[in-house]
């Protein structure tokens, strides 16, 4: 299961269960309208906010907006990630 953790102005932010099980770095996926493993953007939260892959669903201005939302909600997302990862282990 890949839970949605945040939604803002049409952007959906969610964690991928595979990432929680197999990666040490926190990350969040971002898309529009639905959660799409193969086409959504993936953003690293650690050691700093960084685009892991831009995906295919977001336009450049939407990706920039997503990065801003992540920065504004960084502490919340990181806390939720570690809680989710603990449940997934």
PyMOL Python script that loads the backbone (N, CA, C, O; Angstrom):
from pymol import cmd

cmd.read_pdbstr("""\
ATOM      1  N   UNK A   1       0.834  -1.176   0.000  1.00  0.00           N
ATOM      2  CA  UNK A   1       0.000   0.000   0.000  1.00  0.00           C
ATOM      3  C   UNK A   1       0.879   1.240   0.000  1.00  0.00           C
ATOM      4  O   UNK A   1       1.879   1.293   0.717  1.00  0.00           O
ATOM      5  N   UNK A   2       0.519   2.232  -0.794  1.00  0.00           N
ATOM      6  CA  UNK A   2       1.274   3.467  -0.913  1.00  0.00           C
ATOM      7  C   UNK A   2       0.382   4.637  -0.483  1.00  0.00           C
ATOM      8  O   UNK A   2      -0.427   5.125  -1.273  1.00  0.00           O
ATOM      9  N   UNK A   3       0.530   5.080   0.758  1.00  0.00           N
ATOM     10  CA  UNK A   3      -0.402   6.080   1.290  1.00  0.00           C
ATOM     11  C   UNK A   3      -0.152   7.504   0.793  1.00  0.00           C
ATOM     12  O   UNK A   3       0.986   7.954   0.660  1.00  0.00           O
ATOM     13  N   UNK A   4      -1.252   8.184   0.529  1.00  0.00           N
ATOM     14  CA  UNK A   4      -1.201   9.602   0.209  1.00  0.00           C
ATOM     15  C   UNK A   4      -0.985  10.337   1.526  1.00  0.00           C
ATOM     16  O   UNK A   4      -1.680  10.070   2.506  1.00  0.00           O
ATOM     17  N   UNK A   5      -0.022  11.266   1.557  1.00  0.00           N
ATOM     18  CA  UNK A   5       0.280  11.975   2.802  1.00  0.00           C
ATOM     19  C   UNK A   5      -0.045  13.459   2.743  1.00  0.00           C
ATOM     20  O   UNK A   5      -0.104  14.131   3.772  1.00  0.00           O
ATOM     21  N   UNK A   6      -0.257  13.969   1.532  1.00  0.00           N
ATOM     22  CA  UNK A   6      -0.530  15.393   1.387  1.00  0.00           C
ATOM     23  C   UNK A   6      -1.161  15.627   0.023  1.00  0.00           C
ATOM     24  O   UNK A   6      -0.853  14.941  -0.951  1.00  0.00           O
ATOM     25  N   UNK A   7      -2.045  16.606  -0.022  1.00  0.00           N
ATOM     26  CA  UNK A   7      -2.641  17.002  -1.299  1.00  0.00           C
ATOM     27  C   UNK A   7      -2.776  18.509  -1.280  1.00  0.00           C
ATOM     28  O   UNK A   7      -3.297  19.084  -0.324  1.00  0.00           O
ATOM     29  N   UNK A   8      -2.305  19.146  -2.341  1.00  0.00           N
ATOM     30  CA  UNK A   8      -2.399  20.599  -2.405  1.00  0.00           C
ATOM     31  C   UNK A   8      -2.578  21.050  -3.845  1.00  0.00           C
ATOM     32  O   UNK A   8      -1.743  20.784  -4.709  1.00  0.00           O
ATOM     33  N   UNK A   9      -3.685  21.738  -4.081  1.00  0.00           N
ATOM     34  CA  UNK A   9      -3.998  22.329  -5.389  1.00  0.00           C
ATOM     35  C   UNK A   9      -3.754  21.362  -6.546  1.00  0.00           C
ATOM     36  O   UNK A   9      -3.080  21.692  -7.522  1.00  0.00           O
ATOM     37  N   UNK A  10      -4.314  20.175  -6.413  1.00  0.00           N
ATOM     38  CA  UNK A  10      -4.248  19.194  -7.490  1.00  0.00           C
ATOM     39  C   UNK A  10      -3.024  18.295  -7.475  1.00  0.00           C
ATOM     40  O   UNK A  10      -2.975  17.317  -8.221  1.00  0.00           O
ATOM     41  N   UNK A  11      -2.043  18.597  -6.650  1.00  0.00           N
ATOM     42  CA  UNK A  11      -0.860  17.748  -6.539  1.00  0.00           C
ATOM     43  C   UNK A  11      -1.066  16.750  -5.407  1.00  0.00           C
ATOM     44  O   UNK A  11      -1.556  17.101  -4.334  1.00  0.00           O
ATOM     45  N   UNK A  12      -0.690  15.519  -5.659  1.00  0.00           N
ATOM     46  CA  UNK A  12      -0.798  14.455  -4.660  1.00  0.00           C
ATOM     47  C   UNK A  12       0.614  14.017  -4.278  1.00  0.00           C
ATOM     48  O   UNK A  12       1.442  13.723  -5.140  1.00  0.00           O
ATOM     49  N   UNK A  13       0.872  13.979  -2.978  1.00  0.00           N
ATOM     50  CA  UNK A  13       2.165  13.566  -2.443  1.00  0.00           C
ATOM     51  C   UNK A  13       1.959  12.243  -1.711  1.00  0.00           C
ATOM     52  O   UNK A  13       1.063  12.130  -0.875  1.00  0.00           O
ATOM     53  N   UNK A  14       2.776  11.251  -2.019  1.00  0.00           N
ATOM     54  CA  UNK A  14       2.576   9.938  -1.437  1.00  0.00           C
ATOM     55  C   UNK A  14       3.890   9.191  -1.307  1.00  0.00           C
ATOM     56  O   UNK A  14       4.866   9.489  -1.996  1.00  0.00           O
ATOM     57  N   UNK A  15       3.895   8.219  -0.416  1.00  0.00           N
ATOM     58  CA  UNK A  15       5.045   7.365  -0.207  1.00  0.00           C
ATOM     59  C   UNK A  15       4.839   6.060  -0.957  1.00  0.00           C
ATOM     60  O   UNK A  15       3.723   5.549  -1.055  1.00  0.00           O
ATOM     61  N   UNK A  16       5.921   5.537  -1.478  1.00  0.00           N
ATOM     62  CA  UNK A  16       5.864   4.258  -2.181  1.00  0.00           C
ATOM     63  C   UNK A  16       6.360   3.167  -1.240  1.00  0.00           C
ATOM     64  O   UNK A  16       7.425   3.298  -0.637  1.00  0.00           O
ATOM     65  N   UNK A  17       5.599   2.109  -1.118  1.00  0.00           N
ATOM     66  CA  UNK A  17       5.948   1.028  -0.191  1.00  0.00           C
ATOM     67  C   UNK A  17       7.294   0.391  -0.530  1.00  0.00           C
ATOM     68  O   UNK A  17       8.027   0.002   0.379  1.00  0.00           O
ATOM     69  N   UNK A  18       7.634   0.275  -1.806  1.00  0.00           N
ATOM     70  CA  UNK A  18       8.928  -0.299  -2.198  1.00  0.00           C
ATOM     71  C   UNK A  18      10.063   0.531  -1.621  1.00  0.00           C
ATOM     72  O   UNK A  18      11.032  -0.014  -1.093  1.00  0.00           O
ATOM     73  N   UNK A  19       9.943   1.860  -1.722  1.00  0.00           N
ATOM     74  CA  UNK A  19      10.984   2.748  -1.209  1.00  0.00           C
ATOM     75  C   UNK A  19      11.179   2.546   0.292  1.00  0.00           C
ATOM     76  O   UNK A  19      12.311   2.492   0.774  1.00  0.00           O
ATOM     77  N   UNK A  20      10.089   2.436   1.018  1.00  0.00           N
ATOM     78  CA  UNK A  20      10.163   2.271   2.472  1.00  0.00           C
ATOM     79  C   UNK A  20      10.858   0.968   2.850  1.00  0.00           C
ATOM     80  O   UNK A  20      11.555   0.907   3.863  1.00  0.00           O
ATOM     81  N   UNK A  21      10.678  -0.054   2.057  1.00  0.00           N
ATOM     82  CA  UNK A  21      11.279  -1.359   2.353  1.00  0.00           C
ATOM     83  C   UNK A  21      12.728  -1.483   1.894  1.00  0.00           C
ATOM     84  O   UNK A  21      13.508  -2.218   2.500  1.00  0.00           O
ATOM     85  N   UNK A  22      13.098  -0.766   0.824  1.00  0.00           N
ATOM     86  CA  UNK A  22      14.383  -1.028   0.185  1.00  0.00           C
ATOM     87  C   UNK A  22      15.352   0.148   0.130  1.00  0.00           C
ATOM     88  O   UNK A  22      16.479  -0.019  -0.336  1.00  0.00           O
ATOM     89  N   UNK A  23      14.958   1.310   0.582  1.00  0.00           N
ATOM     90  CA  UNK A  23      15.850   2.467   0.516  1.00  0.00           C
ATOM     91  C   UNK A  23      16.036   3.068   1.897  1.00  0.00           C
ATOM     92  O   UNK A  23      15.121   3.065   2.721  1.00  0.00           O
ATOM     93  N   UNK A  24      17.229   3.581   2.137  1.00  0.00           N
ATOM     94  CA  UNK A  24      17.516   4.227   3.417  1.00  0.00           C
ATOM     95  C   UNK A  24      17.147   5.706   3.395  1.00  0.00           C
ATOM     96  O   UNK A  24      16.841   6.278   4.441  1.00  0.00           O
ATOM     97  N   UNK A  25      17.169   6.331   2.226  1.00  0.00           N
ATOM     98  CA  UNK A  25      16.852   7.752   2.094  1.00  0.00           C
ATOM     99  C   UNK A  25      15.343   7.955   1.998  1.00  0.00           C
ATOM    100  O   UNK A  25      14.645   7.220   1.300  1.00  0.00           O
ATOM    101  N   UNK A  26      14.862   8.958   2.708  1.00  0.00           N
ATOM    102  CA  UNK A  26      13.438   9.300   2.635  1.00  0.00           C
ATOM    103  C   UNK A  26      13.129   9.925   1.279  1.00  0.00           C
ATOM    104  O   UNK A  26      13.932  10.679   0.729  1.00  0.00           O
ATOM    105  N   UNK A  27      11.952   9.598   0.752  1.00  0.00           N
ATOM    106  CA  UNK A  27      11.522  10.168  -0.524  1.00  0.00           C
ATOM    107  C   UNK A  27      10.006  10.277  -0.546  1.00  0.00           C
ATOM    108  O   UNK A  27       9.303   9.628   0.228  1.00  0.00           O
ATOM    109  N   UNK A  28       9.527  11.109  -1.445  1.00  0.00           N
ATOM    110  CA  UNK A  28       8.093  11.265  -1.645  1.00  0.00           C
ATOM    111  C   UNK A  28       7.846  11.313  -3.152  1.00  0.00           C
ATOM    112  O   UNK A  28       8.653  11.859  -3.904  1.00  0.00           O
ATOM    113  N   UNK A  29       6.736  10.742  -3.579  1.00  0.00           N
ATOM    114  CA  UNK A  29       6.337  10.785  -4.984  1.00  0.00           C
ATOM    115  C   UNK A  29       5.279  11.872  -5.139  1.00  0.00           C
ATOM    116  O   UNK A  29       4.506  12.141  -4.220  1.00  0.00           O
ATOM    117  N   UNK A  30       5.259  12.488  -6.315  1.00  0.00           N
ATOM    118  CA  UNK A  30       4.320  13.581  -6.570  1.00  0.00           C
ATOM    119  C   UNK A  30       3.688  13.387  -7.940  1.00  0.00           C
ATOM    120  O   UNK A  30       4.375  13.121  -8.926  1.00  0.00           O
ATOM    121  N   UNK A  31       2.365  13.526  -7.983  1.00  0.00           N
ATOM    122  CA  UNK A  31       1.655  13.425  -9.248  1.00  0.00           C
ATOM    123  C   UNK A  31       0.409  14.287  -9.246  1.00  0.00           C
ATOM    124  O   UNK A  31       0.133  15.014  -8.292  1.00  0.00           O
ATOM    125  N   UNK A  32      -0.332  14.189 -10.327  1.00  0.00           N
ATOM    126  CA  UNK A  32      -1.592  14.927 -10.478  1.00  0.00           C
ATOM    127  C   UNK A  32      -2.726  13.946 -10.657  1.00  0.00           C
ATOM    128  O   UNK A  32      -2.649  13.048 -11.495  1.00  0.00           O
ATOM    129  N   UNK A  33      -3.779  14.109  -9.876  1.00  0.00           N
ATOM    130  CA  UNK A  33      -4.997  13.343 -10.089  1.00  0.00           C
ATOM    131  C   UNK A  33      -5.010  11.926  -9.568  1.00  0.00           C
ATOM    132  O   UNK A  33      -6.040  11.461  -9.081  1.00  0.00           O
ATOM    133  N   UNK A  34      -3.885  11.219  -9.658  1.00  0.00           N
ATOM    134  CA  UNK A  34      -3.829   9.849  -9.167  1.00  0.00           C
ATOM    135  C   UNK A  34      -2.374   9.502  -8.856  1.00  0.00           C
ATOM    136  O   UNK A  34      -1.457  10.241  -9.215  1.00  0.00           O
ATOM    137  N   UNK A  35      -2.181   8.383  -8.193  1.00  0.00           N
ATOM    138  CA  UNK A  35      -0.850   7.900  -7.864  1.00  0.00           C
ATOM    139  C   UNK A  35      -0.413   6.941  -8.967  1.00  0.00           C
ATOM    140  O   UNK A  35      -1.031   5.895  -9.166  1.00  0.00           O
ATOM    141  N   UNK A  36       0.642   7.294  -9.675  1.00  0.00           N
ATOM    142  CA  UNK A  36       1.110   6.521 -10.819  1.00  0.00           C
ATOM    143  C   UNK A  36       2.597   6.208 -10.625  1.00  0.00           C
ATOM    144  O   UNK A  36       3.448   7.067 -10.855  1.00  0.00           O
ATOM    145  N   UNK A  37       2.902   4.994 -10.207  1.00  0.00           N
ATOM    146  CA  UNK A  37       4.284   4.594  -9.910  1.00  0.00           C
ATOM    147  C   UNK A  37       5.262   4.921 -11.024  1.00  0.00           C
ATOM    148  O   UNK A  37       6.386   5.345 -10.756  1.00  0.00           O
ATOM    149  N   UNK A  38       4.862   4.735 -12.237  1.00  0.00           N
ATOM    150  CA  UNK A  38       5.790   4.819 -13.356  1.00  0.00           C
ATOM    151  C   UNK A  38       5.942   6.221 -13.937  1.00  0.00           C
ATOM    152  O   UNK A  38       6.950   6.505 -14.585  1.00  0.00           O
ATOM    153  N   UNK A  39       4.977   7.096 -13.724  1.00  0.00           N
ATOM    154  CA  UNK A  39       5.006   8.400 -14.378  1.00  0.00           C
ATOM    155  C   UNK A  39       5.151   9.599 -13.442  1.00  0.00           C
ATOM    156  O   UNK A  39       5.453  10.703 -13.894  1.00  0.00           O
ATOM    157  N   UNK A  40       4.941   9.392 -12.157  1.00  0.00           N
ATOM    158  CA  UNK A  40       5.028  10.504 -11.215  1.00  0.00           C
ATOM    159  C   UNK A  40       6.476  10.840 -10.880  1.00  0.00           C
ATOM    160  O   UNK A  40       7.380  10.026 -11.063  1.00  0.00           O
ATOM    161  N   UNK A  41       6.671  12.055 -10.389  1.00  0.00           N
ATOM    162  CA  UNK A  41       7.997  12.499  -9.961  1.00  0.00           C
ATOM    163  C   UNK A  41       8.348  11.849  -8.629  1.00  0.00           C
ATOM    164  O   UNK A  41       7.470  11.514  -7.834  1.00  0.00           O
ATOM    165  N   UNK A  42       9.636  11.678  -8.402  1.00  0.00           N
ATOM    166  CA  UNK A  42      10.138  11.180  -7.118  1.00  0.00           C
ATOM    167  C   UNK A  42      11.129  12.206  -6.591  1.00  0.00           C
ATOM    168  O   UNK A  42      12.044  12.630  -7.298  1.00  0.00           O
ATOM    169  N   UNK A  43      10.932  12.597  -5.340  1.00  0.00           N
ATOM    170  CA  UNK A  43      11.768  13.619  -4.730  1.00  0.00           C
ATOM    171  C   UNK A  43      12.441  13.042  -3.490  1.00  0.00           C
ATOM    172  O   UNK A  43      11.769  12.517  -2.602  1.00  0.00           O
ATOM    173  N   UNK A  44      13.766  13.140  -3.429  1.00  0.00           N
ATOM    174  CA  UNK A  44      14.483  12.751  -2.219  1.00  0.00           C
ATOM    175  C   UNK A  44      14.242  13.812  -1.158  1.00  0.00           C
ATOM    176  O   UNK A  44      14.229  15.006  -1.459  1.00  0.00           O
ATOM    177  N   UNK A  45      14.052  13.385   0.070  1.00  0.00           N
ATOM    178  CA  UNK A  45      13.936  14.298   1.205  1.00  0.00           C
ATOM    179  C   UNK A  45      15.250  14.375   1.980  1.00  0.00           C
ATOM    180  O   UNK A  45      15.499  15.344   2.698  1.00  0.00           O
ATOM    181  N   UNK A  46      16.082  13.357   1.830  1.00  0.00           N
ATOM    182  CA  UNK A  46      17.351  13.282   2.547  1.00  0.00           C
ATOM    183  C   UNK A  46      18.481  12.969   1.579  1.00  0.00           C
ATOM    184  O   UNK A  46      18.230  12.256   0.607  1.00  0.00           O
ATOM    185  N   UNK A  47      19.688  13.441   1.769  1.00  0.00           N
ATOM    186  CA  UNK A  47      20.087  14.345   2.834  1.00  0.00           C
ATOM    187  C   UNK A  47      19.586  15.770   2.633  1.00  0.00           C
ATOM    188  O   UNK A  47      19.638  16.591   3.549  1.00  0.00           O
ATOM    189  N   UNK A  48      19.099  16.054   1.424  1.00  0.00           N
ATOM    190  CA  UNK A  48      18.453  17.338   1.145  1.00  0.00           C
ATOM    191  C   UNK A  48      17.382  17.115   0.092  1.00  0.00           C
ATOM    192  O   UNK A  48      17.353  16.070  -0.559  1.00  0.00           O
ATOM    193  N   UNK A  49      16.516  18.081  -0.075  1.00  0.00           N
ATOM    194  CA  UNK A  49      15.452  17.964  -1.079  1.00  0.00           C
ATOM    195  C   UNK A  49      16.093  18.015  -2.463  1.00  0.00           C
ATOM    196  O   UNK A  49      16.805  18.959  -2.805  1.00  0.00           O
ATOM    197  N   UNK A  50      15.818  16.966  -3.253  1.00  0.00           N
ATOM    198  CA  UNK A  50      16.436  16.846  -4.566  1.00  0.00           C
ATOM    199  C   UNK A  50      15.533  15.994  -5.462  1.00  0.00           C
ATOM    200  O   UNK A  50      14.956  15.009  -5.002  1.00  0.00           O
ATOM    201  N   UNK A  51      15.411  16.363  -6.718  1.00  0.00           N
ATOM    202  CA  UNK A  51      14.610  15.590  -7.662  1.00  0.00           C
ATOM    203  C   UNK A  51      15.363  14.308  -8.021  1.00  0.00           C
ATOM    204  O   UNK A  51      16.446  14.355  -8.605  1.00  0.00           O
ATOM    205  N   UNK A  52      14.779  13.170  -7.667  1.00  0.00           N
ATOM    206  CA  UNK A  52      15.352  11.865  -8.038  1.00  0.00           C
ATOM    207  C   UNK A  52      15.000  11.562  -9.492  1.00  0.00           C
ATOM    208  O   UNK A  52      15.830  11.072 -10.257  1.00  0.00           O
ATOM    209  N   UNK A  53      13.749  11.865  -9.860  1.00  0.00           N
ATOM    210  CA  UNK A  53      13.325  11.758 -11.267  1.00  0.00           C
ATOM    211  C   UNK A  53      12.121  12.678 -11.455  1.00  0.00           C
ATOM    212  O   UNK A  53      11.224  12.707 -10.612  1.00  0.00           O
ATOM    213  N   UNK A  54      12.097  13.424 -12.550  1.00  0.00           N
ATOM    214  CA  UNK A  54      11.022  14.392 -12.764  1.00  0.00           C
ATOM    215  C   UNK A  54       9.687  13.769 -13.152  1.00  0.00           C
ATOM    216  O   UNK A  54       8.645  14.415 -13.036  1.00  0.00           O
ATOM    217  N   UNK A  55       9.709  12.529 -13.609  1.00  0.00           N
ATOM    218  CA  UNK A  55       8.468  11.879 -14.028  1.00  0.00           C
ATOM    219  C   UNK A  55       7.931  12.452 -15.325  1.00  0.00           C
ATOM    220  O   UNK A  55       8.600  13.231 -16.004  1.00  0.00           O
ATOM    221  N   UNK A  56       6.713  12.055 -15.655  1.00  0.00           N
ATOM    222  CA  UNK A  56       6.094  12.479 -16.925  1.00  0.00           C
ATOM    223  C   UNK A  56       4.791  13.234 -16.737  1.00  0.00           C
ATOM    224  O   UNK A  56       4.254  13.794 -17.693  1.00  0.00           O
ATOM    225  N   UNK A  57       4.272  13.256 -15.501  1.00  0.00           N
ATOM    226  CA  UNK A  57       2.943  13.846 -15.312  1.00  0.00           C
ATOM    227  C   UNK A  57       2.967  15.324 -14.952  1.00  0.00           C
ATOM    228  O   UNK A  57       1.965  16.017 -15.127  1.00  0.00           O
ATOM    229  N   UNK A  58       4.101  15.819 -14.450  1.00  0.00           N
ATOM    230  CA  UNK A  58       4.156  17.214 -14.023  1.00  0.00           C
ATOM    231  C   UNK A  58       4.874  18.082 -15.045  1.00  0.00           C
ATOM    232  O   UNK A  58       5.914  17.703 -15.585  1.00  0.00           O
ATOM    233  N   UNK A  59       4.310  19.237 -15.298  1.00  0.00           N
ATOM    234  CA  UNK A  59       5.008  20.228 -16.112  1.00  0.00           C
ATOM    235  C   UNK A  59       6.064  20.886 -15.234  1.00  0.00           C
ATOM    236  O   UNK A  59       6.030  20.747 -14.011  1.00  0.00           O
ATOM    237  N   UNK A  60       6.987  21.590 -15.842  1.00  0.00           N
ATOM    238  CA  UNK A  60       8.097  22.186 -15.094  1.00  0.00           C
ATOM    239  C   UNK A  60       7.612  23.102 -13.970  1.00  0.00           C
ATOM    240  O   UNK A  60       8.147  23.058 -12.862  1.00  0.00           O
ATOM    241  N   UNK A  61       6.596  23.938 -14.248  1.00  0.00           N
ATOM    242  CA  UNK A  61       6.103  24.849 -13.206  1.00  0.00           C
ATOM    243  C   UNK A  61       5.416  24.081 -12.072  1.00  0.00           C
ATOM    244  O   UNK A  61       5.435  24.524 -10.923  1.00  0.00           O
ATOM    245  N   UNK A  62       4.809  22.932 -12.391  1.00  0.00           N
ATOM    246  CA  UNK A  62       4.175  22.105 -11.357  1.00  0.00           C
ATOM    247  C   UNK A  62       5.228  21.422 -10.487  1.00  0.00           C
ATOM    248  O   UNK A  62       5.046  21.288  -9.277  1.00  0.00           O
ATOM    249  N   UNK A  63       6.312  20.997 -11.095  1.00  0.00           N
ATOM    250  CA  UNK A  63       7.394  20.388 -10.334  1.00  0.00           C
ATOM    251  C   UNK A  63       8.017  21.415  -9.388  1.00  0.00           C
ATOM    252  O   UNK A  63       8.332  21.097  -8.241  1.00  0.00           O
ATOM    253  N   UNK A  64       8.192  22.636  -9.870  1.00  0.00           N
ATOM    254  CA  UNK A  64       8.718  23.705  -9.010  1.00  0.00           C
ATOM    255  C   UNK A  64       7.767  23.987  -7.856  1.00  0.00           C
ATOM    256  O   UNK A  64       8.202  24.195  -6.723  1.00  0.00           O
ATOM    257  N   UNK A  65       6.474  23.993  -8.142  1.00  0.00           N
ATOM    258  CA  UNK A  65       5.485  24.203  -7.079  1.00  0.00           C
ATOM    259  C   UNK A  65       5.521  23.050  -6.084  1.00  0.00           C
ATOM    260  O   UNK A  65       5.414  23.269  -4.878  1.00  0.00           O
ATOM    261  N   UNK A  66       5.670  21.827  -6.580  1.00  0.00           N
ATOM    262  CA  UNK A  66       5.760  20.653  -5.707  1.00  0.00           C
ATOM    263  C   UNK A  66       6.966  20.765  -4.784  1.00  0.00           C
ATOM    264  O   UNK A  66       6.869  20.454  -3.597  1.00  0.00           O
ATOM    265  N   UNK A  67       8.094  21.205  -5.317  1.00  0.00           N
ATOM    266  CA  UNK A  67       9.294  21.374  -4.490  1.00  0.00           C
ATOM    267  C   UNK A  67       9.063  22.426  -3.407  1.00  0.00           C
ATOM    268  O   UNK A  67       9.537  22.274  -2.281  1.00  0.00           O
ATOM    269  N   UNK A  68       8.344  23.480  -3.742  1.00  0.00           N
ATOM    270  CA  UNK A  68       8.030  24.514  -2.753  1.00  0.00           C
ATOM    271  C   UNK A  68       7.124  23.958  -1.656  1.00  0.00           C
ATOM    272  O   UNK A  68       7.338  24.236  -0.476  1.00  0.00           O
ATOM    273  N   UNK A  69       6.114  23.175  -2.038  1.00  0.00           N
ATOM    274  CA  UNK A  69       5.211  22.554  -1.063  1.00  0.00           C
ATOM    275  C   UNK A  69       6.001  21.613  -0.155  1.00  0.00           C
ATOM    276  O   UNK A  69       5.767  21.572   1.053  1.00  0.00           O
ATOM    277  N   UNK A  70       6.927  20.866  -0.730  1.00  0.00           N
ATOM    278  CA  UNK A  70       7.753  19.961   0.061  1.00  0.00           C
ATOM    279  C   UNK A  70       8.593  20.750   1.058  1.00  0.00           C
ATOM    280  O   UNK A  70       8.696  20.363   2.222  1.00  0.00           O
ATOM    281  N   UNK A  71       9.189  21.840   0.618  1.00  0.00           N
ATOM    282  CA  UNK A  71       9.976  22.666   1.531  1.00  0.00           C
ATOM    283  C   UNK A  71       9.117  23.195   2.674  1.00  0.00           C
ATOM    284  O   UNK A  71       9.551  23.203   3.826  1.00  0.00           O
ATOM    285  N   UNK A  72       7.913  23.634   2.363  1.00  0.00           N
ATOM    286  CA  UNK A  72       7.020  24.188   3.374  1.00  0.00           C
ATOM    287  C   UNK A  72       6.519  23.133   4.358  1.00  0.00           C
ATOM    288  O   UNK A  72       6.177  23.459   5.494  1.00  0.00           O
ATOM    289  N   UNK A  73       6.475  21.884   3.932  1.00  0.00           N
ATOM    290  CA  UNK A  73       5.961  20.785   4.758  1.00  0.00           C
ATOM    291  C   UNK A  73       7.036  19.761   5.083  1.00  0.00           C
ATOM    292  O   UNK A  73       6.731  18.608   5.390  1.00  0.00           O
ATOM    293  N   UNK A  74       8.279  20.176   5.017  1.00  0.00           N
ATOM    294  CA  UNK A  74       9.411  19.266   5.145  1.00  0.00           C
ATOM    295  C   UNK A  74       9.387  18.464   6.441  1.00  0.00           C
ATOM    296  O   UNK A  74       9.500  17.238   6.409  1.00  0.00           O
ATOM    297  N   UNK A  75       9.243  19.128   7.564  1.00  0.00           N
ATOM    298  CA  UNK A  75       9.270  18.423   8.854  1.00  0.00           C
ATOM    299  C   UNK A  75       8.142  17.399   8.947  1.00  0.00           C
ATOM    300  O   UNK A  75       8.349  16.277   9.410  1.00  0.00           O
ATOM    301  N   UNK A  76       6.959  17.790   8.508  1.00  0.00           N
ATOM    302  CA  UNK A  76       5.810  16.881   8.518  1.00  0.00           C
ATOM    303  C   UNK A  76       6.074  15.665   7.634  1.00  0.00           C
ATOM    304  O   UNK A  76       5.843  14.532   8.056  1.00  0.00           O
ATOM    305  N   UNK A  77       6.558  15.891   6.406  1.00  0.00           N
ATOM    306  CA  UNK A  77       6.797  14.787   5.476  1.00  0.00           C
ATOM    307  C   UNK A  77       7.868  13.842   6.003  1.00  0.00           C
ATOM    308  O   UNK A  77       7.727  12.623   5.901  1.00  0.00           O
ATOM    309  N   UNK A  78       8.930  14.393   6.561  1.00  0.00           N
ATOM    310  CA  UNK A  78       9.996  13.552   7.086  1.00  0.00           C
ATOM    311  C   UNK A  78       9.514  12.722   8.272  1.00  0.00           C
ATOM    312  O   UNK A  78       9.839  11.539   8.383  1.00  0.00           O
ATOM    313  N   UNK A  79       8.745  13.341   9.151  1.00  0.00           N
ATOM    314  CA  UNK A  79       8.190  12.606  10.291  1.00  0.00           C
ATOM    315  C   UNK A  79       7.255  11.489   9.818  1.00  0.00           C
ATOM    316  O   UNK A  79       7.325  10.365  10.315  1.00  0.00           O
ATOM    317  N   UNK A  80       6.390  11.800   8.865  1.00  0.00           N
ATOM    318  CA  UNK A  80       5.468  10.797   8.324  1.00  0.00           C
ATOM    319  C   UNK A  80       6.233   9.667   7.629  1.00  0.00           C
ATOM    320  O   UNK A  80       5.874   8.497   7.758  1.00  0.00           O
ATOM    321  N   UNK A  81       7.280  10.022   6.898  1.00  0.00           N
ATOM    322  CA  UNK A  81       8.084   9.013   6.210  1.00  0.00           C
ATOM    323  C   UNK A  81       8.666   8.009   7.203  1.00  0.00           C
ATOM    324  O   UNK A  81       8.543   6.798   7.021  1.00  0.00           O
ATOM    325  N   UNK A  82       9.300   8.529   8.252  1.00  0.00           N
ATOM    326  CA  UNK A  82       9.935   7.643   9.222  1.00  0.00           C
ATOM    327  C   UNK A  82       8.899   6.789   9.958  1.00  0.00           C
ATOM    328  O   UNK A  82       9.166   5.631  10.278  1.00  0.00           O
ATOM    329  N   UNK A  83       7.742   7.346  10.223  1.00  0.00           N
ATOM    330  CA  UNK A  83       6.657   6.553  10.802  1.00  0.00           C
ATOM    331  C   UNK A  83       6.191   5.465   9.849  1.00  0.00           C
ATOM    332  O   UNK A  83       5.981   4.323  10.256  1.00  0.00           O
ATOM    333  N   UNK A  84       6.032   5.817   8.598  1.00  0.00           N
ATOM    334  CA  UNK A  84       5.603   4.838   7.584  1.00  0.00           C
ATOM    335  C   UNK A  84       6.661   3.757   7.388  1.00  0.00           C
ATOM    336  O   UNK A  84       6.338   2.572   7.309  1.00  0.00           O
ATOM    337  N   UNK A  85       7.911   4.165   7.311  1.00  0.00           N
ATOM    338  CA  UNK A  85       9.001   3.205   7.121  1.00  0.00           C
ATOM    339  C   UNK A  85       9.058   2.233   8.289  1.00  0.00           C
ATOM    340  O   UNK A  85       9.308   1.044   8.090  1.00  0.00           O
ATOM    341  N   UNK A  86       8.832   2.714   9.495  1.00  0.00           N
ATOM    342  CA  UNK A  86       8.824   1.848  10.672  1.00  0.00           C
ATOM    343  C   UNK A  86       7.725   0.803  10.615  1.00  0.00           C
ATOM    344  O   UNK A  86       7.909  -0.323  11.078  1.00  0.00           O
ATOM    345  N   UNK A  87       6.577   1.171  10.047  1.00  0.00           N
ATOM    346  CA  UNK A  87       5.475   0.216   9.905  1.00  0.00           C
ATOM    347  C   UNK A  87       5.749  -0.767   8.768  1.00  0.00           C
ATOM    348  O   UNK A  87       5.282  -1.905   8.801  1.00  0.00           O
ATOM    349  N   UNK A  88       6.511  -0.320   7.755  1.00  0.00           N
ATOM    350  CA  UNK A  88       6.759  -1.171   6.582  1.00  0.00           C
ATOM    351  C   UNK A  88       7.865  -2.190   6.834  1.00  0.00           C
ATOM    352  O   UNK A  88       7.905  -3.226   6.170  1.00  0.00           O
ATOM    353  N   UNK A  89       8.770  -1.915   7.788  1.00  0.00           N
ATOM    354  CA  UNK A  89       9.888  -2.844   8.064  1.00  0.00           C
ATOM    355  C   UNK A  89       9.411  -4.159   8.626  1.00  0.00           C
ATOM    356  O   UNK A  89      10.222  -5.041   8.909  1.00  0.00           O
TER     357      UNK A  89
END
""", "prot")
cmd.dss("prot")
cmd.show_as("cartoon", "prot")
cmd.util.cbc("prot")
cmd.orient("prot")
